């Protein structure tokens, strides 16, 4: 089966990339597309080579579980991201996945580079594009500062200019229940903020989505939280 031309689906994932529990979501993203599962662990680079390799191995195992080819694109720096050879590895992907780590490092490493240009072009040509945790956060134009909330936000990659993402939301909100709406909401009213629970995803986009996975997605605003459970549709503004 083939899919229609045009942008492929997006997936914004709260946690759980490459886990067995998330295999159905990843399988649905690549279904009907080229069986090339392109994976970038760039967000984890500052955690060290062993962590990056851990993500590589998890991604390879998931690709094999799904019966598709794993393609590891080893982007560790901006210089890497401007490599024509690495950018060429993105082409022909059925699914491109940005895994977790530091969203600011990921956005800064990819922004305006050949690899990011190839990712966006391949997505617009029909490939699916997913980001988990830091990967999801970096796809917006605004990245909330979760580790140091009072320091403010930073720039993302801008693919989803109207959205900001708070991953691991159920775990995060359980630890600091009042912190989210007090400190991680943007001053810019055109940006809508969504908390995504662990092992849960918003799938579809850029503005029409469905909640998939084990828990919920939350629209966050100064007045509170609106919950969307698995199977419900979400329309994002902007």
N, C-alpha and C positions, 0 to 999 in steps of 0.2 A: 504494500500500500504506500502511496506517496501523499505528501501534504501539499496544500496550495502554497504558491509563492507569497511573499510578504513576510513581515516580522513573525518570528515564532513565539511560543508562549514564554512567559517569565515565571520564575518561582522565587519567592522571598521566604527563606526558611529560618525558623527560630533556632534550631539546633538539629544535629543528627545526620549531617552529611555522610554518605557512604555507609550508614548503618543498615543492617537487615531490616529494621523497623521502617526505614524510609525508602526501601527498594521499590515499592509499588509506585510511589510518587515519581522517582527517577525514571522508572520504566515507562510511565505514562508520558513523560516529557520527551523521551527519545523515540517513542513508538511512531513508526511511519517515516522516520527520518534516517539519515545516514547513520550506520552503526559505529560511529566514531565518537567516543566519550572523552572530550577534551577537558583536562583538569589543571587548575592553577592553584598552588598552595602559597602564593606570594604573601598573603596576609600573615603567615606563620613564620616568615623569615627571621624576624627578630627574636623568636623563641629558640632559634638554633637549628642546625642541620638535622639533628635527630628527630626533632618535632616535624620538620618539613618532610622528612623521609617517612615518618609515621603516617602523615596524611597521604603521601604518594601510595603507600602500600594499601591503606584502606580504600583509596579510590580505585586502584587496580583490582582489588578483590571484588568491589561492587560491580565494576564493569564486567568482570568475568561472570559474576552472578547473573547479570542481565544478558549475557551472551553477546556483548559488544566489545569493540576494541578500545582499550584504555590508551589515551594519548597524554602523557605528562609533558607540560610546557614549563621548563625550569626558569621562570622569571624571578630572580632574586633582587634585582636592582633596576633603576631606570635605564641604565645602559643595556641590560638584558632586554627590557621592554621595547627598546628601539632597534633590536636585532631583526633584520629582514628574515633571517632563517627561522627565528622563533615565531615571528608573526605569520609566516607561511604555514606553520604547524596548525594554526587555528582554522585555516580554510578547509572546507569539507566536513566540518563538525556537524553532528546531529544534536549534541548537547554540550554546552560549555558550562563548567561549574567553577565558581570562585568560592573556595572553602574559607574556614574561619581563622581568626587571629586578631590582628590590629587593623581596624578599618582605615585609619588615617595613613598608615604605611602603605596599605594596598592602593588607596586612591592616589596618593602622591607618586607611587611607583608607576602607575598605569596612565595617569591623566596625560592626554596629548601625545601618546606614544604610538608607534606602529602596531604594537600588540593590541592596545585598546581600540585603535582604528579597525583592526582585523576582527576583533570580537564584535564590535558594533555592526560592522558590515555583514558579518556572517549571521548574526541574529536577524538583521533586517532582511536577509535573504531567505529566512525560514528556519534557522536553527533555534533550538530552545536555549535559554540562558537562565542559569540559576545562581543564586548567591546564598550562602548560609552564614548566619551570625555576622561577622565582619564583612563577608561577601555581600550580604543583603544590605547592610548599612551603607556600603560604599557606592551602591548603585543609585542612591538618591543624590540630590544636590546639597543636602544638609546632613551632617553626621553629628548626632548628639554625643556629648562627652559623658560616658557612663562611669568611667573610672574616677574622673575628677570633675563632677558636674558643674561646680562653680566656675570652672575655667572656660566654659562656653563651648560652642560647637565649632565644626570645621567643614571645609568643602569636600563634597563627594565627587563622584564621576559625572553626575548630572543626567544620567539616562532617564531617571524618574524625577523630574524637577519639582513635582508637586508632592513628594512623599519623603517622610523621614521614618526610619525603622528602629525599633527597640527590640532586639532579639532576646531569647531566654526570658521572656517577659514574666512568666509565672514564677520562675525561680528568683528573678530580680525583684519583683514586686513583693514577694514573700519576705525578703530580707529587709527591704526599705520601702514599705508600702506608701509612704507619702512623698518619697523623693521624686518619683517619675513626673507627676504633674506639676511639682514645684520648680524643678530645675531643668528638665530635658525638653520642655516645649519651646519651639522657636518663637522669636519675635515676629517673624514674617508670617502673616495670616494666610498666605497662599499655600503654605506647606501643611499638609495633614500628617499627623504622626500616628503610627500603628505599632502596638506592641504585639509580638508574635511569640506564642508559647513554645516551649521546647517540643521537638518532634512534631511540629505543626508548620504549615506553609500557606502563603497566599499564592495562588496559581492562576495565571491568565494574563491580565494587564494589557496595555499600560494603565487602564482605568477601570476595567471590569474584571473582577477576580472571584475565585471560589476558595473557601477555606478547606484545606485538606489536612489530614493527620489526626493525632490523638486528642487535641485540646482545642484552644480558641485563639482568635485574633481580636484585638481590642483597639478601638478608635479612641485615642487619648486627646482630651481637650481640657481647658482650664475649669470646665464645669464638671468633669468626671470622666468615666469610661463607658463606652458602649461595646458590648460583647457580641461577637459573631462566632457561632459554633461550627464545627466541621459540617460541611455540606451547604452552608449558607453562602449567599452571594454578597459581595462587597463592591460598592462603587466608590472610587476615590476621586476627589475633586481636583481642581487646578486647571 
